[in-house]
C-alpha cells in the first residue's frame, strides 16, 4: 500500500559527450542520485528512481546544473505516475 503522497517512477540514463573522463562523470551523477534519499536501483545502462515527484524533478535539476559545469551530456529520462504499488 502506498503512502498518501503522490509517488512517481523515473528511469534516468546519463551519457557524457566529449568528456575527458566519462567514468568519473558517470560516478559523480551516481553519487548525486545516491545522496537524494529516494528509492533507487542503479543498473548498468540506467537508474530507476521511485519517490515523491517533486523530489525526483529536483534531483533531475541538480544533476543537470551540476554536470552542466563539467561536460556536455545527454540525459534520457522516462517518468511515470504509476508507482508500481497497490493502491
Backbone as XML, in Angstrom:
<?xml version="1.0"?>
<chain id="A" units="angstrom">
  <residue number="1" name="UNK">
    <atom name="N" x="0.841" y="-1.185" z="0.000"/>
    <atom name="CA" x="0.000" y="0.000" z="0.000"/>
    <atom name="C" x="0.882" y="1.243" z="0.000"/>
  </residue>
  <residue number="2" name="UNK">
    <atom name="N" x="0.546" y="2.211" z="-0.817"/>
    <atom name="CA" x="1.308" y="3.451" z="-0.925"/>
    <atom name="C" x="0.913" y="4.420" z="0.173"/>
  </residue>
  <residue number="3" name="UNK">
    <atom name="N" x="1.835" y="5.313" z="0.491"/>
    <atom name="CA" x="1.503" y="6.384" z="1.426"/>
    <atom name="C" x="0.590" y="7.376" z="0.720"/>
  </residue>
  <residue number="4" name="UNK">
    <atom name="N" x="0.155" y="8.380" z="1.438"/>
    <atom name="CA" x="-0.767" y="9.362" z="0.889"/>
    <atom name="C" x="-0.099" y="10.304" z="-0.108"/>
  </residue>
  <residue number="5" name="UNK">
    <atom name="N" x="1.219" y="10.429" z="-0.066"/>
    <atom name="CA" x="1.880" y="11.318" z="-1.017"/>
    <atom name="C" x="1.901" y="10.677" z="-2.402"/>
  </residue>
  <residue number="6" name="UNK">
    <atom name="N" x="1.945" y="11.516" z="-3.432"/>
    <atom name="CA" x="1.967" y="11.035" z="-4.807"/>
    <atom name="C" x="3.358" y="10.499" z="-5.132"/>
  </residue>
  <residue number="7" name="UNK">
    <atom name="N" x="3.419" y="9.242" z="-5.530"/>
    <atom name="CA" x="4.679" y="8.585" z="-5.844"/>
    <atom name="C" x="4.826" y="8.511" z="-7.362"/>
  </residue>
  <residue number="8" name="UNK">
    <atom name="N" x="6.040" y="8.748" z="-7.841"/>
    <atom name="CA" x="6.347" y="8.642" z="-9.262"/>
    <atom name="C" x="7.528" y="7.698" z="-9.441"/>
  </residue>
  <residue number="9" name="UNK">
    <atom name="N" x="7.654" y="7.168" z="-10.635"/>
    <atom name="CA" x="8.800" y="6.353" z="-11.009"/>
    <atom name="C" x="9.541" y="7.067" z="-12.127"/>
  </residue>
  <residue number="10" name="UNK">
    <atom name="N" x="10.861" y="6.931" z="-12.129"/>
    <atom name="CA" x="11.685" y="7.617" z="-13.116"/>
    <atom name="C" x="12.860" y="6.728" z="-13.485"/>
  </residue>
  <residue number="11" name="UNK">
    <atom name="N" x="13.179" y="6.683" z="-14.771"/>
    <atom name="CA" x="14.374" y="5.993" z="-15.235"/>
    <atom name="C" x="15.282" y="7.031" z="-15.882"/>
  </residue>
  <residue number="12" name="UNK">
    <atom name="N" x="16.535" y="7.081" z="-15.438"/>
    <atom name="CA" x="17.493" y="8.067" z="-15.936"/>
    <atom name="C" x="18.702" y="7.341" z="-16.524"/>
  </residue>
  <residue number="13" name="UNK">
    <atom name="N" x="19.081" y="7.758" z="-17.729"/>
    <atom name="CA" x="20.340" y="7.330" z="-18.337"/>
    <atom name="C" x="21.146" y="8.591" z="-18.625"/>
  </residue>
  <residue number="14" name="UNK">
    <atom name="N" x="22.320" y="8.691" z="-18.023"/>
    <atom name="CA" x="23.195" y="9.854" z="-18.208"/>
    <atom name="C" x="24.324" y="9.463" z="-19.150"/>
  </residue>
  <residue number="15" name="UNK">
    <atom name="N" x="24.510" y="10.230" z="-20.235"/>
    <atom name="CA" x="25.534" y="9.927" z="-21.221"/>
    <atom name="C" x="26.435" y="11.144" z="-21.420"/>
  </residue>
  <residue number="16" name="UNK">
    <atom name="N" x="27.674" y="11.104" z="-20.904"/>
    <atom name="CA" x="28.606" y="12.210" z="-21.127"/>
    <atom name="C" x="29.025" y="12.254" z="-22.604"/>
  </residue>
  <residue number="17" name="UNK">
    <atom name="N" x="29.166" y="13.455" z="-23.138"/>
    <atom name="CA" x="29.587" y="13.650" z="-24.528"/>
    <atom name="C" x="30.896" y="14.442" z="-24.508"/>
  </residue>
  <residue number="18" name="UNK">
    <atom name="N" x="31.907" y="13.972" z="-25.204"/>
    <atom name="CA" x="33.214" y="14.636" z="-25.270"/>
    <atom name="C" x="33.812" y="14.858" z="-23.875"/>
  </residue>
  <residue number="19" name="UNK">
    <atom name="N" x="33.614" y="13.915" z="-23.001"/>
    <atom name="CA" x="34.124" y="14.008" z="-21.636"/>
    <atom name="C" x="35.597" y="13.620" z="-21.591"/>
  </residue>
  <residue number="20" name="UNK">
    <atom name="N" x="36.354" y="14.320" z="-20.766"/>
    <atom name="CA" x="37.757" y="13.959" z="-20.579"/>
    <atom name="C" x="37.890" y="12.678" z="-19.765"/>
  </residue>
  <residue number="21" name="UNK">
    <atom name="N" x="36.930" y="12.436" z="-18.862"/>
    <atom name="CA" x="36.934" y="11.218" z="-18.061"/>
    <atom name="C" x="35.490" y="10.815" z="-17.783"/>
  </residue>
  <residue number="22" name="UNK">
    <atom name="N" x="34.892" y="10.109" z="-18.730"/>
    <atom name="CA" x="33.468" y="9.795" z="-18.649"/>
    <atom name="C" x="33.116" y="8.926" z="-17.450"/>
  </residue>
  <residue number="23" name="UNK">
    <atom name="N" x="34.016" y="8.062" z="-17.008"/>
    <atom name="CA" x="33.725" y="7.208" z="-15.849"/>
    <atom name="C" x="33.555" y="8.069" z="-14.594"/>
  </residue>
  <residue number="24" name="UNK">
    <atom name="N" x="34.431" y="9.053" z="-14.398"/>
    <atom name="CA" x="34.288" y="9.958" z="-13.257"/>
    <atom name="C" x="32.983" y="10.751" z="-13.341"/>
  </residue>
  <residue number="25" name="UNK">
    <atom name="N" x="32.614" y="11.169" z="-14.554"/>
    <atom name="CA" x="31.370" y="11.929" z="-14.721"/>
    <atom name="C" x="30.155" y="11.077" z="-14.372"/>
  </residue>
  <residue number="26" name="UNK">
    <atom name="N" x="30.133" y="9.853" z="-14.847"/>
    <atom name="CA" x="29.021" y="8.953" z="-14.527"/>
    <atom name="C" x="28.987" y="8.681" z="-13.025"/>
  </residue>
  <residue number="27" name="UNK">
    <atom name="N" x="30.138" y="8.432" z="-12.421"/>
    <atom name="CA" x="30.184" y="8.183" z="-10.973"/>
    <atom name="C" x="29.714" y="9.400" z="-10.179"/>
  </residue>
  <residue number="28" name="UNK">
    <atom name="N" x="30.014" y="10.591" z="-10.662"/>
    <atom name="CA" x="29.548" y="11.805" z="-9.981"/>
    <atom name="C" x="28.020" y="11.880" z="-10.001"/>
  </residue>
  <residue number="29" name="UNK">
    <atom name="N" x="27.414" y="11.537" z="-11.140"/>
    <atom name="CA" x="25.952" y="11.517" z="-11.235"/>
    <atom name="C" x="25.379" y="10.452" z="-10.311"/>
  </residue>
  <residue number="30" name="UNK">
    <atom name="N" x="25.994" y="9.289" z="-10.263"/>
    <atom name="CA" x="25.528" y="8.227" z="-9.354"/>
    <atom name="C" x="25.605" y="8.697" z="-7.909"/>
  </residue>
  <residue number="31" name="UNK">
    <atom name="N" x="26.662" y="9.404" z="-7.541"/>
    <atom name="CA" x="26.780" y="9.940" z="-6.180"/>
    <atom name="C" x="25.659" y="10.934" z="-5.878"/>
  </residue>
  <residue number="32" name="UNK">
    <atom name="N" x="25.311" y="11.764" z="-6.849"/>
    <atom name="CA" x="24.201" y="12.712" z="-6.667"/>
    <atom name="C" x="22.903" y="11.946" z="-6.433"/>
  </residue>
  <residue number="33" name="UNK">
    <atom name="N" x="22.680" y="10.913" z="-7.224"/>
    <atom name="CA" x="21.457" y="10.109" z="-7.080"/>
    <atom name="C" x="21.420" y="9.416" z="-5.721"/>
  </residue>
  <residue number="34" name="UNK">
    <atom name="N" x="22.539" y="8.833" z="-5.308"/>
    <atom name="CA" x="22.583" y="8.137" z="-4.010"/>
    <atom name="C" x="22.316" y="9.091" z="-2.850"/>
  </residue>
  <residue number="35" name="UNK">
    <atom name="N" x="22.714" y="10.347" z="-2.984"/>
    <atom name="CA" x="22.547" y="11.310" z="-1.896"/>
    <atom name="C" x="21.131" y="11.877" z="-1.810"/>
  </residue>
  <residue number="36" name="UNK">
    <atom name="N" x="20.276" y="11.582" z="-2.772"/>
    <atom name="CA" x="18.939" y="12.187" z="-2.808"/>
    <atom name="C" x="17.960" y="11.538" z="-1.840"/>
  </residue>
  <residue number="37" name="UNK">
    <atom name="N" x="18.322" y="10.407" z="-1.277"/>
    <atom name="CA" x="17.480" y="9.689" z="-0.310"/>
    <atom name="C" x="16.127" y="9.268" z="-0.884"/>
  </residue>
  <residue number="38" name="UNK">
    <atom name="N" x="16.117" y="8.971" z="-2.186"/>
    <atom name="CA" x="14.953" y="8.370" z="-2.821"/>
    <atom name="C" x="15.281" y="6.900" z="-3.076"/>
  </residue>
  <residue number="39" name="UNK">
    <atom name="N" x="14.265" y="6.092" z="-3.231"/>
    <atom name="CA" x="14.478" y="4.684" z="-3.552"/>
    <atom name="C" x="15.089" y="4.606" z="-4.952"/>
  </residue>
  <residue number="40" name="UNK">
    <atom name="N" x="16.238" y="3.952" z="-5.090"/>
    <atom name="CA" x="16.859" y="3.861" z="-6.410"/>
    <atom name="C" x="17.464" y="2.486" z="-6.635"/>
  </residue>
  <residue number="41" name="UNK">
    <atom name="N" x="17.511" y="2.111" z="-7.910"/>
    <atom name="CA" x="18.108" y="0.859" z="-8.337"/>
    <atom name="C" x="19.075" y="1.200" z="-9.460"/>
  </residue>
  <residue number="42" name="UNK">
    <atom name="N" x="20.360" y="1.182" z="-9.169"/>
    <atom name="CA" x="21.383" y="1.573" z="-10.128"/>
    <atom name="C" x="21.726" y="0.368" z="-10.991"/>
  </residue>
  <residue number="43" name="UNK">
    <atom name="N" x="21.523" y="0.515" z="-12.298"/>
    <atom name="CA" x="21.787" y="-0.560" z="-13.237"/>
    <atom name="C" x="22.971" y="-0.244" z="-14.136"/>
  </residue>
  <residue number="44" name="UNK">
    <atom name="N" x="23.232" y="-1.125" z="-15.070"/>
    <atom name="CA" x="24.361" y="-0.969" z="-15.973"/>
    <atom name="C" x="24.135" y="0.184" z="-16.958"/>
  </residue>
  <residue number="45" name="UNK">
    <atom name="N" x="22.937" y="0.292" z="-17.499"/>
    <atom name="CA" x="22.655" y="1.297" z="-18.513"/>
    <atom name="C" x="21.766" y="2.437" z="-18.027"/>
  </residue>
  <residue number="46" name="UNK">
    <atom name="N" x="21.091" y="2.241" z="-16.908"/>
    <atom name="CA" x="20.207" y="3.285" z="-16.390"/>
    <atom name="C" x="19.952" y="3.071" z="-14.905"/>
  </residue>
  <residue number="47" name="UNK">
    <atom name="N" x="19.362" y="4.081" z="-14.300"/>
    <atom name="CA" x="18.997" y="4.020" z="-12.887"/>
    <atom name="C" x="17.510" y="4.281" z="-12.761"/>
  </residue>
  <residue number="48" name="UNK">
    <atom name="N" x="16.832" y="3.464" z="-11.972"/>
    <atom name="CA" x="15.415" y="3.647" z="-11.709"/>
    <atom name="C" x="15.255" y="4.269" z="-10.328"/>
  </residue>
  <residue number="49" name="UNK">
    <atom name="N" x="14.418" y="5.305" z="-10.259"/>
    <atom name="CA" x="14.194" y="6.035" z="-9.010"/>
    <atom name="C" x="12.700" y="6.059" z="-8.744"/>
  </residue>
  <residue number="50" name="UNK">
    <atom name="N" x="12.343" y="5.928" z="-7.477"/>
    <atom name="CA" x="10.929" y="5.975" z="-7.104"/>
    <atom name="C" x="10.779" y="6.822" z="-5.861"/>
  </residue>
  <residue number="51" name="UNK">
    <atom name="N" x="9.773" y="7.694" z="-5.876"/>
    <atom name="CA" x="9.528" y="8.525" z="-4.710"/>
    <atom name="C" x="8.657" y="9.720" z="-5.046"/>
  </residue>
  <residue number="52" name="UNK">
    <atom name="N" x="8.701" y="10.708" z="-4.183"/>
    <atom name="CA" x="7.926" y="11.926" z="-4.355"/>
    <atom name="C" x="8.308" y="12.618" z="-5.662"/>
  </residue>
  <residue number="53" name="UNK">
    <atom name="N" x="7.307" y="12.970" z="-6.479"/>
    <atom name="CA" x="7.583" y="13.521" z="-7.807"/>
    <atom name="C" x="8.354" y="14.830" z="-7.744"/>
  </residue>
  <residue number="54" name="UNK">
    <atom name="N" x="8.079" y="15.677" z="-6.761"/>
    <atom name="CA" x="8.796" y="16.946" z="-6.655"/>
    <atom name="C" x="10.277" y="16.719" z="-6.341"/>
  </residue>
  <residue number="55" name="UNK">
    <atom name="N" x="10.564" y="15.729" z="-5.526"/>
    <atom name="CA" x="11.964" y="15.407" z="-5.213"/>
    <atom name="C" x="12.675" y="14.811" z="-6.426"/>
  </residue>
  <residue number="56" name="UNK">
    <atom name="N" x="11.939" y="14.044" z="-7.242"/>
    <atom name="CA" x="12.530" y="13.495" z="-8.465"/>
    <atom name="C" x="12.872" y="14.626" z="-9.431"/>
  </residue>
  <residue number="57" name="UNK">
    <atom name="N" x="11.951" y="15.574" z="-9.622"/>
    <atom name="CA" x="12.223" y="16.704" z="-10.511"/>
    <atom name="C" x="13.377" y="17.556" z="-9.981"/>
  </residue>
  <residue number="58" name="UNK">
    <atom name="N" x="13.453" y="17.704" z="-8.683"/>
    <atom name="CA" x="14.561" y="18.442" z="-8.070"/>
    <atom name="C" x="15.885" y="17.724" z="-8.312"/>
  </residue>
  <residue number="59" name="UNK">
    <atom name="N" x="15.878" y="16.406" z="-8.217"/>
    <atom name="CA" x="17.073" y="15.613" z="-8.482"/>
    <atom name="C" x="17.534" y="15.792" z="-9.923"/>
  </residue>
  <residue number="60" name="UNK">
    <atom name="N" x="16.608" y="15.745" z="-10.866"/>
    <atom name="CA" x="16.959" y="15.924" z="-12.275"/>
    <atom name="C" x="17.601" y="17.293" z="-12.485"/>
  </residue>
  <residue number="61" name="UNK">
    <atom name="N" x="17.043" y="18.320" z="-11.867"/>
    <atom name="CA" x="17.612" y="19.668" z="-11.978"/>
    <atom name="C" x="19.014" y="19.715" z="-11.369"/>
  </residue>
  <residue number="62" name="UNK">
    <atom name="N" x="19.203" y="19.070" z="-10.227"/>
    <atom name="CA" x="20.513" y="19.052" z="-9.585"/>
    <atom name="C" x="21.555" y="18.373" z="-10.480"/>
  </residue>
  <residue number="63" name="UNK">
    <atom name="N" x="21.188" y="17.251" z="-11.078"/>
    <atom name="CA" x="22.108" y="16.569" z="-11.990"/>
    <atom name="C" x="22.455" y="17.490" z="-13.156"/>
  </residue>
  <residue number="64" name="UNK">
    <atom name="N" x="21.441" y="18.105" z="-13.753"/>
    <atom name="CA" x="21.676" y="18.989" z="-14.899"/>
    <atom name="C" x="22.582" y="20.154" z="-14.512"/>
  </residue>
  <residue number="65" name="UNK">
    <atom name="N" x="22.234" y="20.846" z="-13.448"/>
    <atom name="CA" x="23.002" y="22.031" z="-13.045"/>
    <atom name="C" x="24.438" y="21.686" z="-12.673"/>
  </residue>
  <residue number="66" name="UNK">
    <atom name="N" x="24.629" y="20.581" z="-11.968"/>
    <atom name="CA" x="25.977" y="20.174" z="-11.558"/>
    <atom name="C" x="26.826" y="19.778" z="-12.758"/>
  </residue>
  <residue number="67" name="UNK">
    <atom name="N" x="26.286" y="18.945" z="-13.616"/>
    <atom name="CA" x="27.078" y="18.418" z="-14.722"/>
    <atom name="C" x="27.203" y="19.413" z="-15.871"/>
  </residue>
  <residue number="68" name="UNK">
    <atom name="N" x="26.346" y="20.411" z="-15.918"/>
    <atom name="CA" x="26.446" y="21.462" z="-16.934"/>
    <atom name="C" x="27.761" y="22.217" z="-16.802"/>
  </residue>
  <residue number="69" name="UNK">
    <atom name="N" x="28.302" y="22.256" z="-15.591"/>
    <atom name="CA" x="29.583" y="22.916" z="-15.339"/>
    <atom name="C" x="30.777" y="22.023" z="-15.675"/>
  </residue>
  <residue number="70" name="UNK">
    <atom name="N" x="30.513" y="20.727" z="-15.921"/>
    <atom name="CA" x="31.591" y="19.755" z="-16.073"/>
    <atom name="C" x="31.823" y="19.354" z="-17.533"/>
  </residue>
  <residue number="71" name="UNK">
    <atom name="N" x="30.759" y="18.980" z="-18.233"/>
    <atom name="CA" x="30.902" y="18.446" z="-19.592"/>
    <atom name="C" x="29.581" y="18.567" z="-20.343"/>
  </residue>
  <residue number="72" name="UNK">
    <atom name="N" x="29.629" y="18.311" z="-21.636"/>
    <atom name="CA" x="28.401" y="18.186" z="-22.425"/>
    <atom name="C" x="27.824" y="16.794" z="-22.160"/>
  </residue>
  <residue number="73" name="UNK">
    <atom name="N" x="26.510" y="16.673" z="-22.240"/>
    <atom name="CA" x="25.884" y="15.393" z="-21.924"/>
    <atom name="C" x="24.502" y="15.293" z="-22.543"/>
  </residue>
  <residue number="74" name="UNK">
    <atom name="N" x="24.002" y="14.090" z="-22.525"/>
    <atom name="CA" x="22.611" y="13.795" z="-22.844"/>
    <atom name="C" x="22.041" y="13.034" z="-21.656"/>
  </residue>
  <residue number="75" name="UNK">
    <atom name="N" x="20.813" y="13.372" z="-21.286"/>
    <atom name="CA" x="20.118" y="12.609" z="-20.247"/>
    <atom name="C" x="18.813" y="12.092" z="-20.854"/>
  </residue>
  <residue number="76" name="UNK">
    <atom name="N" x="18.664" y="10.795" z="-20.828"/>
    <atom name="CA" x="17.422" y="10.160" z="-21.282"/>
    <atom name="C" x="16.588" y="9.907" z="-20.034"/>
  </residue>
  <residue number="77" name="UNK">
    <atom name="N" x="15.390" y="10.511" z="-19.970"/>
    <atom name="CA" x="14.558" y="10.428" z="-18.770"/>
    <atom name="C" x="13.175" y="9.904" z="-19.143"/>
  </residue>
  <residue number="78" name="UNK">
    <atom name="N" x="12.718" y="8.898" z="-18.415"/>
    <atom name="CA" x="11.358" y="8.402" z="-18.536"/>
    <atom name="C" x="10.706" y="8.583" z="-17.175"/>
  </residue>
  <residue number="79" name="UNK">
    <atom name="N" x="9.513" y="9.180" z="-17.140"/>
    <atom name="CA" x="8.819" y="9.416" z="-15.879"/>
    <atom name="C" x="7.408" y="8.845" z="-15.977"/>
  </residue>
  <residue number="80" name="UNK">
    <atom name="N" x="6.995" y="8.181" z="-14.922"/>
    <atom name="CA" x="5.662" y="7.596" z="-14.874"/>
    <atom name="C" x="4.971" y="7.993" z="-13.573"/>
  </residue>
  <residue number="81" name="UNK">
    <atom name="N" x="3.676" y="8.217" z="-13.651"/>
    <atom name="CA" x="2.913" y="8.485" z="-12.428"/>
    <atom name="C" x="2.335" y="7.201" z="-11.844"/>
  </residue>
  <residue number="82" name="UNK">
    <atom name="N" x="2.756" y="6.075" z="-12.381"/>
    <atom name="CA" x="2.365" y="4.774" z="-11.848"/>
    <atom name="C" x="3.538" y="4.257" z="-11.025"/>
  </residue>
  <residue number="83" name="UNK">
    <atom name="N" x="3.361" y="4.154" z="-9.735"/>
    <atom name="CA" x="4.487" y="3.829" z="-8.858"/>
    <atom name="C" x="4.776" y="2.342" z="-8.802"/>
  </residue>
  <residue number="84" name="UNK">
    <atom name="N" x="3.850" y="1.508" z="-9.214"/>
    <atom name="CA" x="4.085" y="0.070" z="-9.171"/>
    <atom name="C" x="3.676" y="-0.576" z="-7.865"/>
  </residue>
  <residue number="85" name="UNK">
    <atom name="N" x="2.957" y="0.163" z="-7.020"/>
    <atom name="CA" x="2.482" y="-0.432" z="-5.771"/>
    <atom name="C" x="0.961" y="-0.547" z="-5.793"/>
  </residue>
  <residue number="86" name="UNK">
    <atom name="N" x="0.416" y="-1.325" z="-4.905"/>
    <atom name="CA" x="-1.041" y="-1.467" z="-4.829"/>
    <atom name="C" x="-1.644" y="-0.294" z="-4.099"/>
  </residue>
  <residue number="87" name="UNK">
    <atom name="N" x="-2.710" y="0.241" z="-4.645"/>
    <atom name="CA" x="-3.377" y="1.397" z="-4.019"/>
    <atom name="C" x="-4.602" y="0.956" z="-3.271"/>
  </residue>
</chain>
